[in-house]
Amino acid sequence: MNKKLLVFSLLFFIAFNSMLITSANAYTYGDPNKEEVAEAYKEMLVKLDEEPPNFAESKKIYEAVKEEVDMHMGAEPSEFILAGIDSEDKEAVIENMEKLLVLNIARRLENIEGKFTEYDTSKKLLAKAFATYEALSPKVEAQNPELDQKIKTSFDEALNALGNPGLFGVGKKESDLEAFKANKEEILTSLQKEFKLKSLEVGHFSESAIETESSGKKEWTDISNFRNWIPLILLVAAIAGVVVFTIRKRNRK
């Protein structure tokens, strides 16, 4: 009997310890779930680099994300991008797609500021902003390696500024809105200058649009989501049940 209790106690310790490790390691960008506009940009680059440039396929790729772009940024960006494709102006298409990605980063970062106290949402939006920048990073790095590293560092510091809800207070880190704003400004100012945008104003987005962005499948390592505690709670309950049953059975003898 004592051996069984020892085994179940060990299982409980391993399960609980693994959750503590998760708390320490979950403070990352996590899975950004891919930013569709950035993925479209990368796919379009491949098609436009063909000889001759494949404008027909590039148009199909863009049209797959056009509805989302129009919904969040208005019709103007799509009009310029599609006009460039129709006139087979490769450089114009690439340049306008790059500007679109910068605007998308600005949109994500602005949404974070509006939802700053909601850690899950903020972390996911920052991951999407970073995924968008990763698509632009090769060009920035080729032209200015120091700027590329500077922007990536600002993203890291913006992530730190989000804080961490921790696990029952373990590993908790307070958020810092002012630090986030400073890093957001550093990122956007650098990108605006690098890609020669007159303005990063992308319009206003509805609450429903922000909620749509923050919905969907979350990481199982999202410790602030109660649903992710259910497996551990069930495990603890099962172990407790076995322990109680074992003790009662022993007392009956």
Phi, psi and chi 1 to 4 in degrees:
 res  aa     phi    psi   chi1   chi2   chi3   chi4
   1 MET       -  -44.8  -65.6  -60.6  177.7      -
   2 ASN   -62.3  -33.3  -69.5  -25.6      -      -
   3 LYS   -65.6  -40.0 -172.8  178.1  -68.9 -173.9
   4 LYS   -64.1  -42.9  -72.5 -175.9  177.8 -179.5
   5 LEU   -61.2  -39.9  -74.4  173.2      -      -
   6 LEU   -63.4  -42.2  179.2   61.6      -      -
   7 VAL   -62.9  -48.0  170.2      -      -      -
   8 PHE   -68.1  -34.3  -74.9  117.2      -      -
   9 SER   -65.0  -38.4  -63.5      -      -      -
  10 LEU   -66.2  -41.5 -178.2   60.2      -      -
  11 LEU   -60.7  -42.1  -72.9  173.7      -      -
  12 PHE   -62.2  -43.3  173.2   79.9      -      -
  13 PHE   -63.2  -43.3  173.5   77.9      -      -
  14 ILE   -62.8  -43.9  -67.8  172.1      -      -
  15 ALA   -63.4  -44.9      -      -      -      -
  16 PHE   -68.7  -39.7 -172.7   74.1      -      -
  17 ASN   -64.4  -36.5 -169.8   54.5      -      -
  18 SER   -65.0  -33.5   67.6      -      -      -
  19 MET   -68.3  -36.8  -69.6  -59.9  -67.8      -
  20 LEU   -66.0  -38.9  -70.9  178.6      -      -
  21 ILE   -64.8  -40.2  -66.8  172.8      -      -
  22 THR   -59.3  -41.1  -64.3      -      -      -
  23 SER   -60.1  -39.8  172.9      -      -      -
  24 ALA   -73.5  -34.2      -      -      -      -
  25 ASN   -97.8   -9.8  -65.1  -26.9      -      -
  26 ALA   -77.6   -6.2      -      -      -      -
  27 TYR   -81.5   66.6 -167.9   45.1      -      -
  28 THR  -135.5  179.7   63.2      -      -      -
  29 TYR   -65.7  -26.0  -76.3  110.8      -      -
  30 GLY    70.5 -162.6      -      -      -      -
  31 ASP   -86.4  112.2  178.8    9.3      -      -
  32 PRO   -73.3   -1.4   27.6  -34.9      -      -
  33 ASN    60.3   15.5  -63.5  -36.8      -      -
  34 LYS    64.1  132.6  -67.4 -174.0  178.3 -179.7
  35 GLU   -92.8  115.2 -178.9   65.2  -72.4      -
  36 GLU   -60.6  -38.9  -65.0  -56.8  -38.9      -
  37 VAL   -64.2  -40.3  175.9      -      -      -
  38 ALA   -67.0  -39.2      -      -      -      -
  39 GLU   -64.2  -40.1  -67.2  -59.0  -50.2      -
  40 ALA   -62.1  -42.1      -      -      -      -
  41 TYR   -58.2  -46.3  165.4   75.7      -      -
  42 LYS   -65.1  -39.1  -70.0 -172.9  -75.0 -173.4
  43 GLU   -68.0  -38.2  -68.5  173.7   14.4      -
  44 MET   -66.0  -37.1  -71.0  171.1   69.1      -
  45 LEU   -59.2  -41.6  -77.1 -176.0      -      -
  46 VAL   -61.2  -45.8  172.8      -      -      -
  47 LYS   -67.7  -37.7  -63.7  -60.1  178.7 -177.6
  48 LEU   -73.9  -19.7  -68.7  171.8      -      -
  49 ASP   -85.4   -3.7  -80.6  -20.0      -      -
  50 GLU   -69.7  163.6  -68.3 -179.4    3.5      -
  51 GLU  -121.0  107.3 -169.4   58.8   46.2      -
  52 PRO   -77.0  166.3   31.1  -36.0      -      -
  53 PRO   -55.7  136.6  -26.0   36.3      -      -
  54 ASN   -92.5   85.7 -166.9  -26.6      -      -
  55 PHE   -71.6  -31.6  -71.3  100.0      -      -
  56 ALA   -62.9  -46.5      -      -      -      -
  57 GLU   -69.7  -35.6  -75.4  -59.6  -45.2      -
  58 SER   -61.0  -40.1  -64.2      -      -      -
  59 LYS   -65.2  -41.5 -172.8  171.7 -174.7  176.5
  60 LYS   -61.9  -42.1  -72.1 -179.6 -178.4  178.1
  61 ILE   -62.9  -46.0  -67.2  168.0      -      -
  62 TYR   -66.5  -40.5 -175.8   76.2      -      -
  63 GLU   -62.1  -22.6  -73.9  178.5  -22.5      -
  64 ALA   -69.0  -23.4      -      -      -      -
  65 VAL  -114.0   -0.7  -63.5      -      -      -
  66 LYS   -57.9  -41.3  179.2  179.9  179.7  -63.1
  67 GLU   -60.6  -43.0 -177.6  178.3   -5.9      -
  68 GLU   -65.8  -43.1 -180.0 -177.8   -7.0      -
  69 VAL   -60.4  -47.8  172.2      -      -      -
  70 ASP   -62.3  -37.5  -68.1   -8.8      -      -
  71 MET   -65.5  -39.5  177.2  172.9   63.0      -
  72 HIS   -94.9  -26.1  -64.6  -59.4      -      -
  73 MET  -125.3    3.0  -57.4 -175.9 -165.5      -
  74 GLY    85.2  176.1      -      -      -      -
  75 ALA   -82.6  -19.9      -      -      -      -
  76 GLU   -59.0  -48.0 -171.2  176.0   34.4      -
  77 PRO   -56.3  -43.6  -26.2   37.0      -      -
  78 SER   -64.9  -36.6  -68.3      -      -      -
  79 GLU   -60.8  -43.2  -69.7  173.0   -1.3      -
  80 PHE   -68.5  -43.3  -82.8   96.6      -      -
  81 ILE   -65.2  -45.9  -68.4  166.0      -      -
  82 LEU   -69.1  -33.8  -69.1  173.7      -      -
  83 ALA   -63.4  -39.8      -      -      -      -
  84 GLY   -65.0  -39.0      -      -      -      -
  85 ILE   -65.8  -46.5  -67.7  174.0      -      -
  86 ASP   -63.9  -33.1  -69.2  -20.4      -      -
  87 SER   -89.9    3.9   62.5      -      -      -
  88 GLU    54.4   45.5  -61.7 -169.8   -9.3      -
  89 ASP  -102.8   91.6 -172.5  -21.7      -      -
  90 LYS   -58.1  -47.5  174.1 -178.5  173.7  179.2
  91 GLU   -63.2  -39.3  -64.4  -54.6  -42.0      -
  92 ALA   -65.7  -40.7      -      -      -      -
  93 VAL   -62.5  -48.1  173.6      -      -      -
  94 ILE   -63.2  -44.5  -66.3  174.5      -      -
  95 GLU   -61.6  -43.6 -179.0  179.7  -24.8      -
  96 ASN   -70.9  -32.3  -74.8  -42.9      -      -
  97 MET   -67.3  -38.9  -78.2  -61.6  -62.9      -
  98 GLU   -62.7  -43.1  -70.9  168.4  -11.9      -
  99 LYS   -64.1  -37.7  -69.9 -179.9  177.3  179.3
 100 LEU   -61.4  -40.8  176.6   62.5      -      -
 101 LEU   -66.4  -38.3  -66.0 -167.0      -      -
 102 VAL   -62.6  -43.1  173.3      -      -      -
 103 LEU   -63.3  -34.6  -67.7  177.6      -      -
 104 ASN   -67.2  -39.1 -166.9   58.8      -      -
 105 ILE   -62.6  -44.1  -68.1  170.2      -      -
 106 ALA   -60.6  -41.3      -      -      -      -
 107 ARG   -61.5  -45.6  176.6  171.4   73.7   91.0
 108 ARG   -64.1  -44.7  -63.6  -60.6 -169.7 -175.1
 109 LEU   -67.8  -36.3  -64.0 -179.2      -      -
 110 GLU   -64.9  -39.3  -69.7  -65.5  -20.3      -
 111 ASN   -64.7  -34.6  -74.9  -15.3      -      -
 112 ILE   -62.1  -45.3  -68.8  172.3      -      -
 113 GLU   -59.7  -36.3 -168.0  169.5  -32.4      -
 114 GLY   -73.8  -20.8      -      -      -      -
 115 LYS  -121.9   31.1  -64.1  -84.4 -174.3  176.6
 116 PHE   -59.5  -35.2 -168.3   71.5      -      -
 117 THR   -77.3   -9.1   58.3      -      -      -
 118 GLU   -95.4   92.2  -61.2  177.7   19.8      -
 119 TYR   -56.5  -47.1  176.5   73.5      -      -
 120 ASP   -58.3  -48.4  -64.5  -18.6      -      -
 121 THR   -64.4  -46.9  -59.8      -      -      -
 122 SER   -61.4  -42.8  -63.0      -      -      -
 123 LYS   -64.1  -41.0 -176.9 -178.8  174.6 -175.2
 124 LYS   -68.1  -41.9 -177.2  171.5 -177.4  179.0
 125 LEU   -65.8  -37.0  -67.5  178.1      -      -
 126 LEU   -66.5  -39.1 -176.6   60.5      -      -
 127 ALA   -61.6  -39.5      -      -      -      -
 128 LYS   -67.5  -39.1  -75.4 -177.7  171.4  -70.0
 129 ALA   -63.1  -42.3      -      -      -      -
 130 PHE   -67.6  -38.3 -174.6   69.7      -      -
 131 ALA   -61.7  -36.4      -      -      -      -
 132 THR   -66.3  -43.5  -54.4      -      -      -
 133 TYR   -64.9  -34.7  178.9   68.1      -      -
 134 GLU   -57.8  -30.1  -76.1 -172.0  -51.1      -
 135 ALA   -71.1  -31.3      -      -      -      -
 136 LEU   -87.8  -21.6  -67.6  172.4      -      -
 137 SER   -51.9  -44.4  177.1      -      -      -
 138 PRO   -56.5  -39.3  -27.8   37.4      -      -
 139 LYS   -70.6  -42.9 -179.7  169.8 -175.7  177.1
 140 VAL   -63.0  -44.5  177.4      -      -      -
 141 GLU   -62.9  -39.1 -176.3  178.7   22.7      -
 142 ALA   -64.4  -34.6      -      -      -      -
 143 GLN   -90.8  -33.6  -63.5  177.8  -16.1      -
 144 ASN  -154.8   84.5 -168.5  -24.1      -      -
 145 PRO   -56.1  -37.8  -24.0   34.8      -      -
 146 GLU   -65.7  -38.8  -69.2 -177.7    2.4      -
 147 LEU   -66.2  -41.3  177.9   62.1      -      -
 148 ASP   -58.3  -46.1  177.9   62.0      -      -
 149 GLN   -66.6  -37.1 -172.7   54.9   53.6      -
 150 LYS   -61.9  -44.2  177.8 -178.1  176.0 -177.1
 151 ILE   -65.9  -42.5  -67.7  172.6      -      -
 152 LYS   -63.5  -38.3  -71.8  177.0  178.0  176.0
 153 THR   -64.1  -39.4  -62.1      -      -      -
 154 SER   -64.9  -35.8  -67.6      -      -      -
 155 PHE   -64.9  -42.8  -91.6  106.8      -      -
 156 ASP   -60.8  -42.9  -72.5  -21.1      -      -
 157 GLU   -70.9  -31.7  -68.1  178.2   -1.7      -
 158 ALA   -65.5  -38.2      -      -      -      -
 159 LEU   -63.5  -45.0  176.2   62.8      -      -
 160 ASN   -59.5  -36.4  -71.7  -28.2      -      -
 161 ALA   -66.8  -20.6      -      -      -      -
 162 LEU   -68.4  -19.6  -64.1 -176.7      -      -
 163 GLY    78.0 -163.6      -      -      -      -
 164 ASN  -158.1  123.3 -169.1  -30.8      -      -
 165 PRO   -67.0  -18.5   25.1  -34.8      -      -
 166 GLY    69.2 -175.8      -      -      -      -
 167 LEU  -120.3  105.2  173.5   60.8      -      -
 168 PHE    53.8   36.8  -65.7  139.3      -      -
 169 GLY    88.0  -12.7      -      -      -      -
 170 VAL   -78.3  125.1  177.3      -      -      -
 171 GLY    77.6   11.1      -      -      -      -
 172 LYS   -68.4  138.3 -176.9  175.6 -179.0  179.3
 173 LYS  -136.3  126.1 -176.3  178.1 -176.8  -62.7
 174 GLU   -67.6  143.6  -65.8  -62.5  -31.3      -
 175 SER   -77.8  160.6   60.3      -      -      -
 176 ASP  -139.0   94.5 -172.4  -22.0      -      -
 177 LEU   -61.6  -41.4  179.0   57.3      -      -
 178 GLU   -65.1  -38.3  -67.3  -52.1  -48.1      -
 179 ALA   -65.8  -39.2      -      -      -      -
 180 PHE   -62.8  -45.6  173.5   80.1      -      -
 181 LYS   -58.9  -41.3  -73.4 -179.2  178.1  179.7
 182 ALA   -63.7  -42.1      -      -      -      -
 183 ASN   -73.4  -35.3  -75.2  -73.4      -      -
 184 LYS   -60.4  -45.4 -179.4 -167.1   76.5  169.8
 185 GLU   -62.9  -39.3 -174.7   65.9   23.9      -
 186 GLU   -62.7  -44.9 -174.5   67.7   47.2      -
 187 ILE   -63.4  -51.1  -67.7  166.7      -      -
 188 LEU   -69.9  -39.4  -63.6 -176.7      -      -
 189 THR   -62.6  -42.3  -60.8      -      -      -
 190 SER   -63.7  -44.3  -62.2      -      -      -
 191 LEU   -70.4  -38.9  -70.1  175.1      -      -
 192 GLN   -61.1  -42.5 -177.4  175.3    1.4      -
 193 LYS   -70.7  -42.9 -178.2  178.1  179.7 -180.0
 194 GLU   -63.9  -39.5 -179.3   69.0   14.9      -
 195 PHE  -103.6   10.2  -69.8   94.3      -      -
 196 LYS    56.1   52.1  -60.7  177.1  174.4   60.6
 197 LEU   -95.3  135.6  -83.6   79.1      -      -
 198 LYS   -71.7  -34.1  -68.4 -177.5  179.1  179.7
 199 SER  -149.6  151.4  172.3      -      -      -
 200 LEU  -106.7   13.8  -65.7 -179.4      -      -
 201 GLU   -70.0  119.2 -176.6   64.1   40.4      -
 202 VAL  -117.6   16.5  -65.7      -      -      -
 203 GLY    89.0 -178.5      -      -      -      -
 204 HIS  -106.6  141.4  -58.0  -74.8      -      -
 205 PHE  -112.0  140.8  -51.6  110.0      -      -
 206 SER   -71.7  160.7   66.6      -      -      -
 207 GLU   -60.1  -37.0  -73.8  -63.0  -48.9      -
 208 SER   -65.2  -35.0   60.0      -      -      -
 209 ALA   -66.8  -41.4      -      -      -      -
 210 ILE   -64.8  -41.5  -64.7  174.5      -      -
 211 GLU   -65.2  -36.4  -71.0  167.6    2.6      -
 212 THR   -63.2  -40.1  -61.9      -      -      -
 213 GLU   -63.3  -35.5  -67.8  164.4    1.1      -
 214 SER   -93.4    2.1   61.6      -      -      -
 215 SER   -91.0 -172.9   63.4      -      -      -
 216 GLY    98.4 -176.1      -      -      -      -
 217 LYS   -68.6  129.9 -174.7  177.6  179.8 -179.5
 218 LYS  -101.4  161.7  -66.9 -175.5 -179.8  -68.8
 219 GLU   -66.8  145.9  -58.5  171.2   79.4      -
 220 TRP   -69.9  -15.1   71.6  -88.3      -      -
 221 THR   -83.3    4.4   53.4      -      -      -
 222 ASP   -75.6   90.7 -178.1    2.8      -      -
 223 ILE   -72.6  -14.6   59.4  174.3      -      -
 224 SER   -83.7   -5.5   58.8      -      -      -
 225 ASN   -93.3  119.8 -172.8  -22.1      -      -
 226 PHE   -58.8  -34.9  174.8   74.9      -      -
 227 ARG   -59.3  -28.8  -72.5  177.9  -61.5  178.1
 228 ASN   -75.0   -9.3  -66.4  -29.6      -      -
 229 TRP   -87.9  -14.5  -75.9   92.5      -      -
 230 ILE   -56.2  -47.4  -67.2  177.0      -      -
 231 PRO   -57.2  -41.2  -26.4   36.5      -      -
 232 LEU   -67.5  -41.3  179.9   59.5      -      -
 233 ILE   -60.9  -43.7  -66.9  172.2      -      -
 234 LEU   -64.3  -38.6  -67.7  176.3      -      -
 235 LEU   -64.2  -45.4  176.2   62.9      -      -
 236 VAL   -61.9  -42.8  171.9      -      -      -
 237 ALA   -62.4  -40.9      -      -      -      -
 238 ALA   -65.3  -43.8      -      -      -      -
 239 ILE   -63.6  -43.1  -68.1  173.5      -      -
 240 ALA   -61.5  -39.6      -      -      -      -
 241 GLY   -63.3  -42.4      -      -      -      -
 242 VAL   -65.6  -41.9  171.5      -      -      -
 243 VAL   -61.9  -46.6  170.7      -      -      -
 244 VAL   -61.9  -44.0  170.3      -      -      -
 245 PHE   -61.3  -42.5  174.4   78.7      -      -
 246 THR   -64.1  -42.9  -57.5      -      -      -
 247 ILE   -64.9  -44.5  -68.1  173.8      -      -
 248 ARG   -63.0  -40.5  -73.2 -177.9  176.1  177.4
 249 LYS   -64.5  -38.1 -173.4  175.3 -179.3 -179.7
 250 ARG   -68.6  -38.4 -176.7  177.9   59.8 -175.9
 251 ASN   -69.7  -23.0  -69.8  -21.5      -      -
 252 ARG   -74.6  -20.1  -72.5  172.1 -174.5  165.2
 253 LYS   -78.5      -  -67.5 -176.6  177.0 -179.0
